[in-house]
């Protein structure tokens, strides 16, 4: 997410409900299923409500991405005493109870590869990369920028593989073991 998106106050009320409906639609129907009318229907609101809050498709996608970032950031509570375990718990949550959000996030990221006008609002990972740099630096990395980027890439790959590649989610102990190996610098 861009810094501009992260600095806004959290979404609440109707705006959050519309963004959540948009997330559900993208997760279940893909980007083509994301329309203002479909969001209205999914949220159970009168036609025209979504366009009153998000005037354009770009604004709707930006709202969806902003909501994804807010929820994911709130879930990133990491325990320094069990770093691998707490990261594995986050991954497990994103693969189970947060599966729709994870699917929507990947759909948005893929959309940005085809539509250059969306890249600015769909840049994902500024805060997670910075956090990863801090984590690996605390673990003794001599090149936190590179090692942090590698950690994020590994975790994204592990998440993606479990989401779509393997067909089933690895049990928590396996996720933790994989994360422990990745954290060895």
C-alpha positions in Angstrom: 0.0 0.0 0.0 1.2 3.5 -0.6 2.0 5.7 2.4 -0.9 8.0 1.3 -3.3 5.1 1.8 -1.8 4.1 5.2 -2.0 7.6 6.8 -5.7 8.0 6.4 -8.0 7.4 9.4 -9.4 3.8 9.5 -12.5 3.1 7.5 -15.7 2.8 9.5 -19.4 2.4 9.0 -20.8 2.4 5.5 -17.4 3.0 3.8 -15.9 -0.1 5.5 -19.0 -2.1 4.7 -18.8 -1.1 1.0 -15.0 -1.9 0.9 -15.7 -5.3 2.6 -18.4 -6.1 0.0 -15.9 -5.2 -2.7 -13.3 -7.5 -1.2 -15.9 -10.3 -1.1 -16.8 -9.7 -4.8 -13.2 -9.7 -6.0 -12.4 -12.8 -4.0 -15.4 -14.7 -5.3 -15.9 -13.3 -8.8 -12.6 -11.7 -9.7 -11.9 -8.2 -10.8 -14.5 -8.4 -13.5 -17.2 -8.9 -10.9 -16.3 -5.6 -9.2 -18.9 -3.1 -10.2 -20.6 -0.3 -8.3 -23.9 -2.1 -8.7 -22.6 -5.4 -7.5 -21.1 -3.8 -4.4 -24.4 -2.1 -3.7 -26.2 -5.5 -4.0 -23.6 -7.3 -1.9 -23.7 -4.7 0.8 -27.5 -4.8 0.7 -27.7 -1.0 0.0 -29.7 1.0 -2.5 -28.3 1.3 -6.0 -26.0 4.3 -6.3 -24.7 4.1 -2.7 -21.2 2.8 -3.7 -20.8 5.5 -6.4 -21.7 8.2 -3.8 -18.7 7.1 -1.8 -16.4 5.8 -4.6 -17.0 7.9 -7.7 -14.8 5.9 -10.1 -13.7 2.3 -10.5 -10.2 3.4 -9.5 -11.5 5.0 -6.3 -13.4 1.8 -5.5 -10.3 -0.3 -6.0 -8.3 2.2 -3.9 -10.9 1.8 -1.2 -10.7 -1.9 -1.4 -6.9 -1.9 -1.2 -6.9 0.5 1.6 -9.3 -1.7 3.6 -7.2 -4.7 2.9 -4.1 -2.9 4.2 -5.9 -1.7 7.4 -7.1 -5.2 8.3 -3.8 -6.9 7.5 -1.8 -4.3 9.4 -4.1 -4.8 12.5 -3.5 -8.5 12.3 0.3 -8.2 12.3 0.9 -8.5 16.0 4.2 -10.3 16.3 5.7 -11.8 19.4 9.4 -11.2 19.5 9.8 -14.3 21.9 8.2 -16.5 19.2 8.7 -14.7 16.0 8.3 -17.7 13.7 5.3 -18.9 15.6 3.5 -15.5 15.5 4.3 -15.1 11.7 3.0 -18.6 11.1 -0.2 -17.8 13.0 -0.8 -14.7 10.8 -0.2 -16.8 7.7 -2.6 -19.4 8.9 -5.3 -16.8 9.6 -4.8 -15.3 6.1 -5.2 -18.8 4.7 -8.3 -19.7 6.7 -10.5 -17.0 8.2 -8.9 -14.3 6.0 -8.8 -16.3 2.8 -11.2 -14.0 0.9 -9.0 -11.0 1.8 -5.9 -12.8 0.6 -7.5 -13.9 -2.6 -8.7 -10.3 -3.2 -5.2 -8.9 -2.5 -3.6 -11.2 -5.0 -6.3 -10.3 -7.6 -5.6 -6.6 -7.1 -1.9 -7.1 -7.4 -2.3 -9.0 -10.6 -4.7 -6.4 -12.0 -1.9 -3.8 -11.5 0.4 -5.7 -13.8 -2.1 -5.1 -16.7 -3.3 -1.6 -15.9 -0.5 0.9 -15.3 -2.9 3.6 -14.0 -3.6 1.3 -11.0 0.0 0.6 -10.1 0.2 3.7 -7.9 -2.7 2.7 -5.7 -1.9 -1.0 -5.7 1.7 -0.9 -4.7 1.7 -3.4 -2.0 4.1 -3.9 0.8 5.8 -0.6 1.8 5.0 -1.1 5.5 5.5 -4.9 5.4 8.9 -4.5 3.7 10.0 -1.9 6.3 8.8 -4.1 9.1 10.7 -7.1 7.6 13.9 -5.0 7.3 13.6 -4.1 11.0 13.0 -7.8 11.9 16.0 -9.1 10.0 18.2 -6.3 11.3 17.2 -7.3 14.9 18.1 -10.9 14.0 21.6 -9.8 12.9 21.3 -9.1 9.2 24.2 -7.2 7.7 22.0 -6.2 4.7 18.5 -5.6 6.1 17.1 -4.1 2.9 18.0 -7.2 0.8 17.3 -9.8 3.6 14.0 -8.0 4.4 13.0 -8.1 0.8 13.9 -11.8 0.6 11.8 -12.5 3.7 8.8 -10.8 2.3 9.2 -12.6 -1.0 9.5 -16.0 0.8 6.4 -15.3 3.0 4.4 -14.1 0.0 5.4 -17.3 -1.9 4.6 -19.5 1.0 1.2 -17.8 1.3 0.5 -18.0 -2.4 1.5 -21.6 -2.6 -0.8 -22.6 0.2 -3.6 -20.5 -1.2 -3.6 -21.8 -4.7 -0.7 -24.1 -5.3 -0.9 -27.0 -2.9 -4.7 -27.2 -2.8 -4.7 -27.3 1.0 -3.2 -25.3 3.8 -0.1 -26.6 5.5 -0.7 -27.3 9.2 0.5 -24.6 11.6 3.6 -26.6 12.7 4.7 -26.9 9.1 4.2 -23.2 8.5 6.2 -22.4 11.6 9.0 -24.7 10.5 9.2 -23.0 7.1 9.3 -19.6 8.7 12.0 -20.6 11.2 14.1 -21.7 8.2 13.6 -18.4 6.4 14.5 -16.4 9.5 18.0 -18.1 9.7 20.3 -15.5 8.3 
